[in-house]
Every structure is written in C-alpha cells, then in structure tokens.
Amino acid sequence: MNNRIVRYEFMGSPLIFALLCLTGLLIPIAVIYLVNGTLRIEHEMNDPEAFVVKYRSRKLWGIF
C-alpha cells in the first residue's frame, strides 16, 4: 500500500500570476507560469488515512 501523502505548493508570485490573468491575452502564459511554479511534495507516513481523517476534522493539532 502507498504510505505517502502528496501535496502541491505554488512557489511563484501570486501577484505576477494575478497580473498575467487580468491582462486577458496573457492567460496562456499565466497557466505556464502556474505549472512551472508548482512543486510536488511527498510525505512518508505510517497511516496516511488516519492523518486525512484528523485533518478533515480539524483536530490534527488539538487546538480546535
């Protein structure tokens, strides 16, 4: 069984991305900027399903 959680994080500038989208004609460049600026991060875990249940219930850190 796959024991990892995969998440994606955008490392580019949200301001540049928004400006590219607002211009209208530069939306294709904005999409390329978004794809190139996104990292795939994998975390190894013993029980990823339990982590997801706790995360969705917002009780992961016990503060809520």
N, CA, C and O atoms as a Maestro MAE file, in Angstrom:
{
 s_m_m2io_version
 :::
 2.0.0
}

f_m_ct {
 s_m_title
 :::
 protein
 m_atom[256] {
  # First column is atom index #
  i_m_mmod_type
  r_m_x_coord
  r_m_y_coord
  r_m_z_coord
  i_m_residue_number
  s_m_chain_name
  s_m_pdb_residue_name
  s_m_pdb_atom_name
  i_m_atomic_number
  :::
  1 25 0.842 -1.187 0.000 1 A "MET " " N  " 7
  2 3 0.000 0.000 0.000 1 A "MET " " CA " 6
  3 2 0.881 1.243 0.000 1 A "MET " " C  " 6
  4 15 1.977 1.239 0.560 1 A "MET " " O  " 8
  5 25 0.399 2.290 -0.624 2 A "ASN " " N  " 7
  6 3 1.136 3.531 -0.739 2 A "ASN " " CA " 6
  7 2 1.034 4.315 0.574 2 A "ASN " " C  " 6
  8 15 -0.059 4.726 0.964 2 A "ASN " " O  " 8
  9 25 2.151 4.521 1.250 3 A "ASN " " N  " 7
  10 3 2.165 5.177 2.554 3 A "ASN " " CA " 6
  11 2 2.688 6.598 2.475 3 A "ASN " " C  " 6
  12 15 3.548 6.993 3.262 3 A "ASN " " O  " 8
  13 25 2.176 7.358 1.537 4 A "ARG " " N  " 7
  14 3 2.619 8.745 1.459 4 A "ARG " " CA " 6
  15 2 1.466 9.653 1.078 4 A "ARG " " C  " 6
  16 15 0.493 9.251 0.441 4 A "ARG " " O  " 8
  17 25 1.622 10.883 1.495 5 A "ILE " " N  " 7
  18 3 0.670 11.922 1.145 5 A "ILE " " CA " 6
  19 2 1.370 12.856 0.175 5 A "ILE " " C  " 6
  20 15 2.513 13.253 0.400 5 A "ILE " " O  " 8
  21 25 0.691 13.202 -0.888 6 A "VAL " " N  " 7
  22 3 1.250 14.092 -1.899 6 A "VAL " " CA " 6
  23 2 0.477 15.402 -1.856 6 A "VAL " " C  " 6
  24 15 -0.754 15.408 -1.859 6 A "VAL " " O  " 8
  25 25 1.205 16.504 -1.816 7 A "ARG " " N  " 7
  26 3 0.558 17.815 -1.883 7 A "ARG " " CA " 6
  27 2 1.305 18.669 -2.894 7 A "ARG " " C  " 6
  28 15 2.467 18.407 -3.206 7 A "ARG " " O  " 8
  29 25 0.641 19.673 -3.393 8 A "TYR " " N  " 7
  30 3 1.219 20.570 -4.380 8 A "TYR " " CA " 6
  31 2 1.245 21.973 -3.797 8 A "TYR " " C  " 6
  32 15 0.274 22.421 -3.187 8 A "TYR " " O  " 8
  33 25 2.366 22.664 -3.989 9 A "GLU " " N  " 7
  34 3 2.505 24.008 -3.446 9 A "GLU " " CA " 6
  35 2 3.038 24.931 -4.529 9 A "GLU " " C  " 6
  36 15 4.028 24.621 -5.192 9 A "GLU " " O  " 8
  37 25 2.376 26.066 -4.702 10 A "PHE " " N  " 7
  38 3 2.796 27.057 -5.689 10 A "PHE " " CA " 6
  39 2 3.880 27.925 -5.080 10 A "PHE " " C  " 6
  40 15 3.666 28.562 -4.049 10 A "PHE " " O  " 8
  41 25 5.043 27.951 -5.713 11 A "MET " " N  " 7
  42 3 6.184 28.697 -5.188 11 A "MET " " CA " 6
  43 2 6.411 30.019 -5.925 11 A "MET " " C  " 6
  44 15 7.328 30.767 -5.585 11 A "MET " " O  " 8
  45 25 5.594 30.305 -6.917 12 A "GLY " " N  " 7
  46 3 5.735 31.547 -7.671 12 A "GLY " " CA " 6
  47 2 5.079 32.709 -6.953 12 A "GLY " " C  " 6
  48 15 4.602 32.574 -5.826 12 A "GLY " " O  " 8
  49 25 5.061 33.832 -7.608 13 A "SER " " N  " 7
  50 3 4.466 35.037 -7.039 13 A "SER " " CA " 6
  51 2 2.978 35.102 -7.375 13 A "SER " " C  " 6
  52 15 2.614 35.098 -8.551 13 A "SER " " O  " 8
  53 25 2.125 35.161 -6.374 14 A "PRO " " N  " 7
  54 3 0.690 35.295 -6.641 14 A "PRO " " CA " 6
  55 2 0.363 36.614 -7.354 14 A "PRO " " C  " 6
  56 15 -0.583 36.680 -8.138 14 A "PRO " " O  " 8
  57 25 1.143 37.651 -7.082 15 A "LEU " " N  " 7
  58 3 0.907 38.942 -7.723 15 A "LEU " " CA " 6
  59 2 1.171 38.866 -9.226 15 A "LEU " " C  " 6
  60 15 0.368 39.346 -10.025 15 A "LEU " " O  " 8
  61 25 2.289 38.266 -9.607 16 A "ILE " " N  " 7
  62 3 2.595 38.106 -11.036 16 A "ILE " " CA " 6
  63 2 1.538 37.245 -11.709 16 A "ILE " " C  " 6
  64 15 1.089 37.557 -12.812 16 A "ILE " " O  " 8
  65 25 1.139 36.168 -11.051 17 A "PHE " " N  " 7
  66 3 0.111 35.295 -11.614 17 A "PHE " " CA " 6
  67 2 -1.195 36.057 -11.817 17 A "PHE " " C  " 6
  68 15 -1.826 35.926 -12.866 17 A "PHE " " O  " 8
  69 25 -1.605 36.843 -10.840 18 A "ALA " " N  " 7
  70 3 -2.847 37.609 -10.946 18 A "ALA " " CA " 6
  71 2 -2.760 38.648 -12.064 18 A "ALA " " C  " 6
  72 15 -3.722 38.841 -12.808 18 A "ALA " " O  " 8
  73 25 -1.621 39.312 -12.183 19 A "LEU " " N  " 7
  74 3 -1.470 40.309 -13.248 19 A "LEU " " CA " 6
  75 2 -1.512 39.666 -14.626 19 A "LEU " " C  " 6
  76 15 -2.089 40.226 -15.559 19 A "LEU " " O  " 8
  77 25 -0.908 38.501 -14.756 20 A "LEU " " N  " 7
  78 3 -0.963 37.801 -16.041 20 A "LEU " " CA " 6
  79 2 -2.392 37.393 -16.382 20 A "LEU " " C  " 6
  80 15 -2.798 37.463 -17.542 20 A "LEU " " O  " 8
  81 25 -3.147 36.971 -15.386 21 A "CYS " " N  " 7
  82 3 -4.543 36.564 -15.630 21 A "CYS " " CA " 6
  83 2 -5.426 37.762 -15.959 21 A "CYS " " C  " 6
  84 15 -6.332 37.656 -16.786 21 A "CYS " " O  " 8
  85 25 -5.170 38.889 -15.323 22 A "LEU " " N  " 7
  86 3 -6.006 40.070 -15.534 22 A "LEU " " CA " 6
  87 2 -5.839 40.674 -16.923 22 A "LEU " " C  " 6
  88 15 -6.755 41.325 -17.424 22 A "LEU " " O  " 8
  89 25 -4.697 40.471 -17.545 23 A "THR " " N  " 7
  90 3 -4.479 41.063 -18.864 23 A "THR " " CA " 6
  91 2 -5.316 40.393 -19.943 23 A "THR " " C  " 6
  92 15 -5.522 40.980 -21.005 23 A "THR " " O  " 8
  93 25 -5.794 39.203 -19.706 24 A "GLY " " N  " 7
  94 3 -6.656 38.531 -20.669 24 A "GLY " " CA " 6
  95 2 -5.894 37.787 -21.741 24 A "GLY " " C  " 6
  96 15 -6.019 36.568 -21.855 24 A "GLY " " O  " 8
  97 25 -5.116 38.491 -22.520 25 A "LEU " " N  " 7
  98 3 -4.370 37.853 -23.599 25 A "LEU " " CA " 6
  99 2 -3.204 37.004 -23.085 25 A "LEU " " C  " 6
  100 15 -2.714 36.127 -23.797 25 A "LEU " " O  " 8
  101 25 -2.770 37.256 -21.878 26 A "LEU " " N  " 7
  102 3 -1.623 36.528 -21.330 26 A "LEU " " CA " 6
  103 2 -2.024 35.352 -20.445 26 A "LEU " " C  " 6
  104 15 -1.193 34.835 -19.699 26 A "LEU " " O  " 8
  105 25 -3.269 34.925 -20.515 27 A "ILE " " N  " 7
  106 3 -3.722 33.787 -19.716 27 A "ILE " " CA " 6
  107 2 -2.930 32.515 -20.035 27 A "ILE " " C  " 6
  108 15 -2.601 31.774 -19.108 27 A "ILE " " O  " 8
  109 25 -2.608 32.228 -21.304 28 A "PRO " " N  " 7
  110 3 -1.778 31.035 -21.558 28 A "PRO " " CA " 6
  111 2 -0.408 31.114 -20.873 28 A "PRO " " C  " 6
  112 15 0.108 30.104 -20.394 28 A "PRO " " O  " 8
  113 25 0.169 32.299 -20.828 29 A "ILE " " N  " 7
  114 3 1.452 32.461 -20.135 29 A "ILE " " CA " 6
  115 2 1.250 32.283 -18.631 29 A "ILE " " C  " 6
  116 15 2.119 31.736 -17.952 29 A "ILE " " O  " 8
  117 25 0.107 32.741 -18.103 30 A "ALA " " N  " 7
  118 3 -0.195 32.573 -16.683 30 A "ALA " " CA " 6
  119 2 -0.315 31.095 -16.325 30 A "ALA " " C  " 6
  120 15 0.141 30.675 -15.261 30 A "ALA " " O  " 8
  121 25 -0.923 30.311 -17.200 31 A "VAL " " N  " 7
  122 3 -1.063 28.872 -16.949 31 A "VAL " " CA " 6
  123 2 0.308 28.210 -16.940 31 A "VAL " " C  " 6
  124 15 0.591 27.377 -16.079 31 A "VAL " " O  " 8
  125 25 1.159 28.575 -17.892 32 A "ILE " " N  " 7
  126 3 2.523 28.025 -17.927 32 A "ILE " " CA " 6
  127 2 3.288 28.428 -16.671 32 A "ILE " " C  " 6
  128 15 4.015 27.614 -16.102 32 A "ILE " " O  " 8
  129 25 3.129 29.683 -16.232 33 A "TYR " " N  " 7
  130 3 3.781 30.160 -15.014 33 A "TYR " " CA " 6
  131 2 3.304 29.370 -13.794 33 A "TYR " " C  " 6
  132 15 4.096 29.022 -12.919 33 A "TYR " " O  " 8
  133 25 2.004 29.092 -13.750 34 A "LEU " " N  " 7
  134 3 1.438 28.322 -12.642 34 A "LEU " " CA " 6
  135 2 1.997 26.901 -12.612 34 A "LEU " " C  " 6
  136 15 2.389 26.408 -11.554 34 A "LEU " " O  " 8
  137 25 2.034 26.245 -13.771 35 A "VAL " " N  " 7
  138 3 2.512 24.864 -13.841 35 A "VAL " " CA " 6
  139 2 3.999 24.791 -13.501 35 A "VAL " " C  " 6
  140 15 4.422 23.896 -12.770 35 A "VAL " " O  " 8
  141 25 4.787 25.713 -14.018 36 A "ASN " " N  " 7
  142 3 6.230 25.701 -13.759 36 A "ASN " " CA " 6
  143 2 6.571 26.086 -12.325 36 A "ASN " " C  " 6
  144 15 7.622 25.691 -11.822 36 A "ASN " " O  " 8
  145 25 5.718 26.839 -11.661 37 A "GLY " " N  " 7
  146 3 5.985 27.283 -10.302 37 A "GLY " " CA " 6
  147 2 5.410 26.381 -9.223 37 A "GLY " " C  " 6
  148 15 5.492 26.711 -8.040 37 A "GLY " " O  " 8
  149 25 4.832 25.253 -9.606 38 A "THR " " N  " 7
  150 3 4.209 24.355 -8.643 38 A "THR " " CA " 6
  151 2 5.114 23.166 -8.353 38 A "THR " " C  " 6
  152 15 5.605 22.502 -9.266 38 A "THR " " O  " 8
  153 25 5.325 22.912 -7.064 39 A "LEU " " N  " 7
  154 3 6.147 21.785 -6.623 39 A "LEU " " CA " 6
  155 2 5.267 20.648 -6.129 39 A "LEU " " C  " 6
  156 15 4.204 20.873 -5.552 39 A "LEU " " O  " 8
  157 25 5.724 19.432 -6.362 40 A "ARG " " N  " 7
  158 3 5.053 18.249 -5.812 40 A "ARG " " CA " 6
  159 2 5.853 17.806 -4.596 40 A "ARG " " C  " 6
  160 15 7.047 17.527 -4.700 40 A "ARG " " O  " 8
  161 25 5.198 17.743 -3.448 41 A "ILE " " N  " 7
  162 3 5.859 17.392 -2.195 41 A "ILE " " CA " 6
  163 2 5.222 16.114 -1.673 41 A "ILE " " C  " 6
  164 15 4.004 16.039 -1.511 41 A "ILE " " O  " 8
  165 25 6.050 15.109 -1.411 42 A "GLU " " N  " 7
  166 3 5.563 13.828 -0.905 42 A "GLU " " CA " 6
  167 2 6.041 13.634 0.530 42 A "GLU " " C  " 6
  168 15 7.207 13.872 0.846 42 A "GLU " " O  " 8
  169 25 5.133 13.203 1.386 43 A "HIS " " N  " 7
  170 3 5.437 12.940 2.791 43 A "HIS " " CA " 6
  171 2 5.190 11.465 3.075 43 A "HIS " " C  " 6
  172 15 4.098 10.958 2.816 43 A "HIS " " O  " 8
  173 25 6.192 10.772 3.605 44 A "GLU " " N  " 7
  174 3 6.038 9.375 4.018 44 A "GLU " " CA " 6
  175 2 5.347 9.341 5.378 44 A "GLU " " C  " 6
  176 15 5.708 10.096 6.280 44 A "GLU " " O  " 8
  177 25 4.347 8.458 5.525 45 A "MET " " N  " 7
  178 3 3.612 8.330 6.784 45 A "MET " " CA " 6
  179 2 3.273 6.871 7.030 45 A "MET " " C  " 6
  180 15 3.167 6.074 6.098 45 A "MET " " O  " 8
  181 25 3.104 6.537 8.308 46 A "ASN " " N  " 7
  182 3 2.703 5.176 8.669 46 A "ASN " " CA " 6
  183 2 1.248 4.902 8.314 46 A "ASN " " C  " 6
  184 15 0.921 3.843 7.779 46 A "ASN " " O  " 8
  185 25 0.381 5.856 8.613 47 A "ASP " " N  " 7
  186 3 -1.055 5.689 8.358 47 A "ASP " " CA " 6
  187 2 -1.619 6.979 7.762 47 A "ASP " " C  " 6
  188 15 -2.177 7.796 8.493 47 A "ASP " " O  " 8
  189 25 -1.484 7.176 6.454 48 A "PRO " " N  " 7
  190 3 -1.950 8.420 5.849 48 A "PRO " " CA " 6
  191 2 -3.466 8.614 5.930 48 A "PRO " " C  " 6
  192 15 -3.935 9.752 5.962 48 A "PRO " " O  " 8
  193 25 -4.230 7.541 5.963 49 A "GLU " " N  " 7
  194 3 -5.684 7.681 6.034 49 A "GLU " " CA " 6
  195 2 -6.111 8.268 7.380 49 A "GLU " " C  " 6
  196 15 -7.043 9.070 7.436 49 A "GLU " " O  " 8
  197 25 -5.442 7.878 8.454 50 A "ALA " " N  " 7
  198 3 -5.748 8.452 9.774 50 A "ALA " " CA " 6
  199 2 -5.401 9.938 9.795 50 A "ALA " " C  " 6
  200 15 -6.124 10.736 10.391 50 A "ALA " " O  " 8
  201 25 -4.304 10.310 9.149 51 A "PHE " " N  " 7
  202 3 -3.920 11.711 9.070 51 A "PHE " " CA " 6
  203 2 -4.987 12.522 8.339 51 A "PHE " " C  " 6
  204 15 -5.339 13.617 8.778 51 A "PHE " " O  " 8
  205 25 -5.502 11.999 7.235 52 A "VAL " " N  " 7
  206 3 -6.515 12.704 6.455 52 A "VAL " " CA " 6
  207 2 -7.795 12.869 7.269 52 A "VAL " " C  " 6
  208 15 -8.426 13.925 7.219 52 A "VAL " " O  " 8
  209 25 -8.181 11.844 8.012 53 A "VAL " " N  " 7
  210 3 -9.393 11.932 8.846 53 A "VAL " " CA " 6
  211 2 -9.215 13.017 9.905 53 A "VAL " " C  " 6
  212 15 -10.118 13.825 10.121 53 A "VAL " " O  " 8
  213 25 -8.060 13.041 10.563 54 A "LYS " " N  " 7
  214 3 -7.808 14.076 11.574 54 A "LYS " " CA " 6
  215 2 -7.738 15.460 10.938 54 A "LYS " " C  " 6
  216 15 -8.236 16.429 11.510 54 A "LYS " " O  " 8
  217 25 -7.126 15.560 9.765 55 A "TYR " " N  " 7
  218 3 -7.007 16.850 9.094 55 A "TYR " " CA " 6
  219 2 -8.378 17.384 8.697 55 A "TYR " " C  " 6
  220 15 -8.660 18.569 8.875 55 A "TYR " " O  " 8
  221 25 -9.217 16.527 8.167 56 A "ARG " " N  " 7
  222 3 -10.558 16.960 7.758 56 A "ARG " " CA " 6
  223 2 -11.437 17.311 8.938 56 A "ARG " " C  " 6
  224 15 -12.331 18.148 8.813 56 A "ARG " " O  " 8
  225 25 -11.203 16.696 10.066 57 A "SER " " N  " 7
  226 3 -11.992 17.026 11.250 57 A "SER " " CA " 6
  227 2 -11.388 18.211 12.013 57 A "SER " " C  " 6
  228 15 -11.917 18.637 13.040 57 A "SER " " O  " 8
  229 25 -10.290 18.727 11.502 58 A "ARG " " N  " 7
  230 3 -9.586 19.892 12.072 58 A "ARG " " CA " 6
  231 2 -9.126 19.656 13.507 58 A "ARG " " C  " 6
  232 15 -9.057 20.593 14.303 58 A "ARG " " O  " 8
  233 25 -8.812 18.405 13.837 59 A "LYS " " N  " 7
  234 3 -8.330 18.083 15.163 59 A "LYS " " CA " 6
  235 2 -6.895 17.588 15.119 59 A "LYS " " C  " 6
  236 15 -6.446 16.888 16.027 59 A "LYS " " O  " 8
  237 25 -6.180 17.947 14.070 60 A "LEU " " N  " 7
  238 3 -4.833 17.455 13.884 60 A "LEU " " CA " 6
  239 2 -3.900 17.930 14.985 60 A "LEU " " C  " 6
  240 15 -3.123 17.144 15.527 60 A "LEU " " O  " 8
  241 25 -3.974 19.215 15.318 61 A "TRP " " N  " 7
  242 3 -3.065 19.759 16.328 61 A "TRP " " CA " 6
  243 2 -3.746 19.919 17.678 61 A "TRP " " C  " 6
  244 15 -3.116 20.380 18.629 61 A "TRP " " O  " 8
  245 25 -4.988 19.558 17.781 62 A "GLY " " N  " 7
  246 3 -5.697 19.628 19.051 62 A "GLY " " CA " 6
  247 2 -6.010 21.024 19.514 62 A "GLY " " C  " 6
  248 15 -6.216 21.239 20.708 62 A "GLY " " O  " 8
  249 25 -6.053 21.998 18.597 63 A "ILE " " N  " 7
  250 3 -6.295 23.379 19.014 63 A "ILE " " CA " 6
  251 2 -7.730 23.824 18.783 63 A "ILE " " C  " 6
  252 15 -8.113 24.900 19.242 63 A "ILE " " O  " 8
  253 25 -8.540 23.024 18.083 64 A "PHE " " N  " 7
  254 3 -9.923 23.425 17.838 64 A "PHE " " CA " 6
  255 2 -10.875 22.462 18.500 64 A "PHE " " C  " 6
  256 15 -12.091 22.633 18.407 64 A "PHE " " O  " 8
  :::
 }
 m_bond[255] {
  # First column is bond index #
  i_m_from
  i_m_to
  i_m_order
  :::
  1 1 2 1
  2 2 3 1
  3 3 4 2
  4 3 5 1
  5 5 6 1
  6 6 7 1
  7 7 8 2
  8 7 9 1
  9 9 10 1
  10 10 11 1
  11 11 12 2
  12 11 13 1
  13 13 14 1
  14 14 15 1
  15 15 16 2
  16 15 17 1
  17 17 18 1
  18 18 19 1
  19 19 20 2
  20 19 21 1
  21 21 22 1
  22 22 23 1
  23 23 24 2
  24 23 25 1
  25 25 26 1
  26 26 27 1
  27 27 28 2
  28 27 29 1
  29 29 30 1
  30 30 31 1
  31 31 32 2
  32 31 33 1
  33 33 34 1
  34 34 35 1
  35 35 36 2
  36 35 37 1
  37 37 38 1
  38 38 39 1
  39 39 40 2
  40 39 41 1
  41 41 42 1
  42 42 43 1
  43 43 44 2
  44 43 45 1
  45 45 46 1
  46 46 47 1
  47 47 48 2
  48 47 49 1
  49 49 50 1
  50 50 51 1
  51 51 52 2
  52 51 53 1
  53 53 54 1
  54 54 55 1
  55 55 56 2
  56 55 57 1
  57 57 58 1
  58 58 59 1
  59 59 60 2
  60 59 61 1
  61 61 62 1
  62 62 63 1
  63 63 64 2
  64 63 65 1
  65 65 66 1
  66 66 67 1
  67 67 68 2
  68 67 69 1
  69 69 70 1
  70 70 71 1
  71 71 72 2
  72 71 73 1
  73 73 74 1
  74 74 75 1
  75 75 76 2
  76 75 77 1
  77 77 78 1
  78 78 79 1
  79 79 80 2
  80 79 81 1
  81 81 82 1
  82 82 83 1
  83 83 84 2
  84 83 85 1
  85 85 86 1
  86 86 87 1
  87 87 88 2
  88 87 89 1
  89 89 90 1
  90 90 91 1
  91 91 92 2
  92 91 93 1
  93 93 94 1
  94 94 95 1
  95 95 96 2
  96 95 97 1
  97 97 98 1
  98 98 99 1
  99 99 100 2
  100 99 101 1
  101 101 102 1
  102 102 103 1
  103 103 104 2
  104 103 105 1
  105 105 106 1
  106 106 107 1
  107 107 108 2
  108 107 109 1
  109 109 110 1
  110 110 111 1
  111 111 112 2
  112 111 113 1
  113 113 114 1
  114 114 115 1
  115 115 116 2
  116 115 117 1
  117 117 118 1
  118 118 119 1
  119 119 120 2
  120 119 121 1
  121 121 122 1
  122 122 123 1
  123 123 124 2
  124 123 125 1
  125 125 126 1
  126 126 127 1
  127 127 128 2
  128 127 129 1
  129 129 130 1
  130 130 131 1
  131 131 132 2
  132 131 133 1
  133 133 134 1
  134 134 135 1
  135 135 136 2
  136 135 137 1
  137 137 138 1
  138 138 139 1
  139 139 140 2
  140 139 141 1
  141 141 142 1
  142 142 143 1
  143 143 144 2
  144 143 145 1
  145 145 146 1
  146 146 147 1
  147 147 148 2
  148 147 149 1
  149 149 150 1
  150 150 151 1
  151 151 152 2
  152 151 153 1
  153 153 154 1
  154 154 155 1
  155 155 156 2
  156 155 157 1
  157 157 158 1
  158 158 159 1
  159 159 160 2
  160 159 161 1
  161 161 162 1
  162 162 163 1
  163 163 164 2
  164 163 165 1
  165 165 166 1
  166 166 167 1
  167 167 168 2
  168 167 169 1
  169 169 170 1
  170 170 171 1
  171 171 172 2
  172 171 173 1
  173 173 174 1
  174 174 175 1
  175 175 176 2
  176 175 177 1
  177 177 178 1
  178 178 179 1
  179 179 180 2
  180 179 181 1
  181 181 182 1
  182 182 183 1
  183 183 184 2
  184 183 185 1
  185 185 186 1
  186 186 187 1
  187 187 188 2
  188 187 189 1
  189 189 190 1
  190 190 191 1
  191 191 192 2
  192 191 193 1
  193 193 194 1
  194 194 195 1
  195 195 196 2
  196 195 197 1
  197 197 198 1
  198 198 199 1
  199 199 200 2
  200 199 201 1
  201 201 202 1
  202 202 203 1
  203 203 204 2
  204 203 205 1
  205 205 206 1
  206 206 207 1
  207 207 208 2
  208 207 209 1
  209 209 210 1
  210 210 211 1
  211 211 212 2
  212 211 213 1
  213 213 214 1
  214 214 215 1
  215 215 216 2
  216 215 217 1
  217 217 218 1
  218 218 219 1
  219 219 220 2
  220 219 221 1
  221 221 222 1
  222 222 223 1
  223 223 224 2
  224 223 225 1
  225 225 226 1
  226 226 227 1
  227 227 228 2
  228 227 229 1
  229 229 230 1
  230 230 231 1
  231 231 232 2
  232 231 233 1
  233 233 234 1
  234 234 235 1
  235 235 236 2
  236 235 237 1
  237 237 238 1
  238 238 239 1
  239 239 240 2
  240 239 241 1
  241 241 242 1
  242 242 243 1
  243 243 244 2
  244 243 245 1
  245 245 246 1
  246 246 247 1
  247 247 248 2
  248 247 249 1
  249 249 250 1
  250 250 251 1
  251 251 252 2
  252 251 253 1
  253 253 254 1
  254 254 255 1
  255 255 256 2
  :::
 }
}
